[in-house]
Amino acid sequence: MAQLRAVSCSAVPLYSHGTNNSQRCHSYPNNCLKSSSSLQKIGFRFSIFCGHPIIQHIPCQKSCSRIRVVQSLPADEHSNPSGTVEEFVLKNEEATLSGKTDSFGQNGSGKRGKLNKVVLAYSGGLDTSVIVPWLRENYGCKVVCFTADVGQGVMEIDGLEKKAKASGASQLVVKDLKEEFVRDYIFPCLRAGAVYERKYLLGTSMARPVIAKAMVDVSKEVGADAVSHGCTGKGNDQVRFELTFFALNPELKVVAPWREWEIQGREDAIEYARKHNIPVPVSKRSIYSRDRNLWHLSHEGDVLEDPANEPKKDMYMLTIDPEDAPNQSEYVEIGIVSGLPVSVNGKERTPASLLSELNQIGGRHGIGRIDMVENRLVGMKSRGVYETPGGTILHTAARELESLTLDRETIQMKDMIALKYAELVYAGRWFDPLRESMDAFMEKITETTTGSVLLKLYKGSVTVASRRSPNSLYREDISSFENGSIYNQADAAGFIQLYGLPMRVRAMLKEGV
């Protein structure tokens, strides 16, 4: 039958007995036990023994009188928000009768098994708010919500702790990963020239492994035995998260609710939240599915699902419409050392602050809009629109500086490897030894890619104004149309004879010569 599990307040020991005659001791202040009438109404007797308050269960014929106290409170586990034992018991009794508490077993196990503690990738939106009670109900576990700050904006982080605890989480962990994200993930991809299917600069693809890595770290810190995410079973992100989990801690269990639960859509999620007394974010629902970080902002859904539809003008958030951009062009100089950006207009910046500044500059000129149909890892095609203002500026600058510092064979090899590099990142294989080996190659061949590039921004376009490098392979005295001592134009005749020999032999065969 029922057993009352009270949460400690402070000083006086309180003993509670269930029908199995088990006994537990908790401390409560004297003023917590003002009367026993409320307890008697719900099947408990209050008495004093040797100066100690006793709560004893009275068997009841009605099954509805059982009390199920939530094991992990939304607020601090060791507090009693209502202030008295009677209020605490009655509050949970009323919640049970109305069906608003989680359906935990009395031994703490869930409907689908038992986990100790789960670290959940948490955004505070409807999906992850519902996942918290779902995990507790189905796995009988504590839930630690984790939010990574990768530059998605202050508005998406404010108030998350209150939301998480209201959903039933035991705690919320927020980590600022912006510098790590740009330095250790974005810049290596930039140096490699990684672009997926000719257009996509891998904004979401690069963010998932840094978030998943932090989740693995947090799971170790809090002693969690599992991790969870809110990715659907149709997207790429589920793969990116889970491959990182596998690579960094193969013993962690992974729970993916969208692949397990009966919830089919937004209305089902709202209904589940209502039944479990979980506050639903009260905001106007966006018609687009968006993902934002310091590198980009992606848009999917609604009219974009038909590739024949032009994106709506009011959809964009980071960049102004090029038609409405200033009529005056703006110049920006990017300083690069060994293939990595270090300064803007002569001023050194940290990786995150550099990118943030370029986002502002590029955004006001409508730079970095990409509309593409891509092949998802799971097999289907999808259409997305991406805004990557700062990234587009940096990508252009890096490639232009390489035109000075890398020879033809190196550029060709680098471009070939960059295709596979981008594919690995897109597929979530960031911690794959192959990508790490490719990264070592990229780091080596860009050792001399140091210098500056001056770019001209105007109504959505980025053009090169100048390139400079102390390691430039461009020699004006050789490339000039004037004759010089190093390059003898007469030497070209013999080169052409040898280089064109296979074509000449083939033609001779065809003509019977």
DODOLO-236577 format. One record per residue (C-alpha): x, y, z; residue in one letter. Coordinates in steps of 0.2 Angstrom, whole numbers, plus 5000, padded with zeros to 4 digits. Layout:
# residues N
XYZA/...
This chain:
# residues 513
500050005000M/500550185001A/502050255010Q/502350435014L/504050495010R/504350665017A/505650785012V/506750865027S/506451035033C/507651055048S/507751005066A/506450885074V/506550695068P/504950635060L/504550455058Y/503450385045S/502650215044H/501950115029G/500849965029T/502449855028N/502949925045N/504549995038S/505250155046Q/506150305040R/506750455050C/506750635043H/506950805052S/505550935052Y/505351095062P/504151095076N/502951215067N/502751095053C/501650985063L/500251105068K/498750985067S/498250805062S/496550835055S/497150855037S/498250705038L/496750595045Q/495750645030K/496950565018I/497250405029G/498650455041F/498650465060R/499750595068F/500350565086S/501850605098I/503050475105F/504350525117C/504250695111G/504450645093H/503050665080P/502450505072I/501450485055I/500650315053Q/499650255038H/497850205041I/497250065029P/495950135017C/494650035007Q/494750154993K/496150134981S/496150324977C/496850364994S/498650304990R/499950444990I/501250454977R/502550584981V/503650634967V/505350574971Q/506350714962S/505550884965L/505651024952P/506351134965A/507751094977D/507650914983E/507850955001H/506551095002S/504651095006N/503951234996P/502251225005S/503051245022G/502051115032T/501950925032V/500050935030E/500151055015E/501450945007F/500450785009V/498850865003L/499650944989K/500350784982N/498750684986E/497750814976E/498950804962A/498850614962T/496950614962L/496950734947S/498250634937G/499550764937K/501050674945T/502250564936D/501850384935S/503350314944F/503350144952G/503550144971Q/505350074969N/505850204957G/505950104941S/505050164926G/503950094913K/505350054901R/506750014913G/507850094926K/509150224924L/510050314938N/510350484930K/510150554913V/510950714905V/509750784893L/510250904879A/508951044884Y/508351194874S/506851244885G/505651224870G/504151114870L/504950954865D/506350954878T/505151014891S/504050864888V/505550744888I/506050784906V/504450704914P/504450574900W/506150514905L/505750514924R/504150414920E/504850294909N/506550264916Y/506350314935G/507850424934C/508450594939K/508650714924V/510050844923V/509650964909C/511151024899F/511251184888T/512651234878A/512951414874D/513651404856V/513051584851G/511151554849Q/510751714858G/510351774875V/508451754872M/508651574870E/509551544887I/508651664899D/507451584911G/508051404907L/508351354925E/506551394930K/505851304915K/506951154918A/506451134936K/504651164932A/504751014920S/505450904934G/507350914931A/508450894946S/509651034940Q/510151134925L/511951144919V/512451284906V/514151294898K/514851434888D/515651344873L/515751484861K/517651504861E/517951314860E/516651294846F/517451424835V/519251384839R/519151194839D/517751154827Y/517351304815I/519151354812F/519851184808P/518351164795C/518751334788L/520651294786R/520151134777A/518951224765G/517551104770A/515951134761V/514651004759Y/513850984742E/514551144735R/513651264746K/513351214764Y/514651284776L/514151154790L/513451264803G/512451134812T/513550994808S/515051074817M/513951124833A/513350954837R/514950864842P/515551004853V/513850994862I/513850804863A/515650814870K/515150934883A/513650814888M/514850674890V/515950784901D/514450834912V/513850654913S/515450614921K/515350764933E/513650724939V/513850534939G/512550504925A/512350334917D/511450394901A/511250534889V/509650594880S/509250714865H/507750774857G/508250744839C/506950664827T/507150494819G/507150574802K/508650704804G/510550704804N/510750764821D/510250604830Q/511750524821V/512950674825R/512550664844F/512650474846E/514250444836L/515050574847T/514350484863F/515050314856F/516750384852A/516950474869L/516050354881N/515450194874P/514750144890E/513450284891L/511650224887K/510750334874V/508950374875V/508050454860A/506250484865P/505650524847W/506150344842R/505250274857E/503750364863W/501950374856E/501950564854I/501750604835Q/501750794835G/501550964843R/499750934849E/500250764857D/501650844866A/500550984873I/499250864879E/500650764888Y/501350914896A/499550964902R/499250794909K/500950804919H/500650974924N/502151044915I/502151224909P/502151244890V/503151384883P/501851514879V/502551594863S/501951614845K/502551454836R/503751484822S/503251414805I/505051374802Y/506151254810S/507751344814R/509451314821D/510551454827R/512351464833N/513851584831L/514251524813W/512451524805H/510651524806L/509651384796S/507851384791H/506751234786E/504951194784G/503351284778D/503551354761V/505351294760L/504751114759E/504251154740D/505951184731P/504951294718A/504451424732N/505451574734E/505951614752P/504851744760K/505751914763K/505351914782D/506051744785M/507851804786Y/508551864803M/510351884802L/510551974786T/509652114777I/508952094760D/510352134748P/509152254739E/508952354755D/510752354759A/511752514759P/512252584743N/513952614749Q/515152474749S/516252424764E/517952354765Y/518552234778V/520252164781E/520551984787I/522151944795G/522651754794I/524051654802V/524451474797S/522751464789G/521751534804L/520951704806P/521651814819V/521151994816S/519852104808V/520352274801N/522052254810G/521352224827K/521652054835E/520151964841R/519751794850T/518951674839P/517151694845A/517251884845S/518051894828L/516651794821L/515351894830S/516052054823E/516051984805L/514251924807N/513752104811Q/514752174797I/514152044784G/512352054790G/512152234786R/512652204768H/511652044765G/513151934764I/513051744766G/511251684760R/511251514753I/509651414747D/510051234743M/509251064742V/510450944751E/510550754753N/510350704771R/511350564778L/509750464782V/509450454763G/508050594759M/508350754751K/507850914761S/507851104757R/508651224768G/509051414768V/510651464778Y/511251634783E/513151634786T/513751814785P/515351804795G/515751634789G/515551674770T/516751824773I/518051714781L/517851574769H/518251694754T/519751764763A/520551604767A/520351534749R/521051694742E/522551694753L/522851514748E/522951564730S/524551654735L/525351524747T/524951354739L/525551274723D/524451194710R/524651014716E/524451054734T/522851154731I/522151014720Q/522450884733M/521850994747K/520151024737D/519950834735M/520250794753I/519150944758A/517650854750L/517850694761K/518250804776Y/516550894774A/515650734771E/516350664788L/515850814797V/514150814790Y/513950634795A/514450664813G/516150584812R/517050724820W/518050604831F/518450484818D/520250444816P/520150484797L/519550664800R/520850684813E/522150624801S/521450744787M/521550884799D/523350854803A/523650864784F/522751024783M/523751094797E/525351054789K/525051114772I/524351284778T/525851324789E/526351454776T/524651524773T/524951684783T/524451864777G/522951974775S/521551994763V/520552144759L/518752114754L/517352224747K/515652204753L/514152264743Y/512352214742K/512552024745G/514252004736S/516051984742V/517452024731T/519252034733V/520152194733A/521952144738S/522951994745R/524652004754R/525751864761S/527551854766P/527551684760N/526751724743S/527351604729L/526851744716Y/528351834709R/527951994699E/529651984691D/529151804684I/527351834680S/527652004671S/527452014653F/529152084652E/530551974649N/531651924664G/533151814668S/532151674677I/530851634664Y/531351614646N/529851614635Q/530751514622A/530851364634D/528951354632A/529151264615A/529951114621G/528751104636F/527251104624I/528050974613Q/528250854628L/526650894637Y/525650874621G/526450714615L/525050594621P/523750694611M/524950704596R/525250514596V/523350484597R/522950594582A/524350514572M/523550344576L/521850404570K/522550474554E/523650324550G/525250424551V/
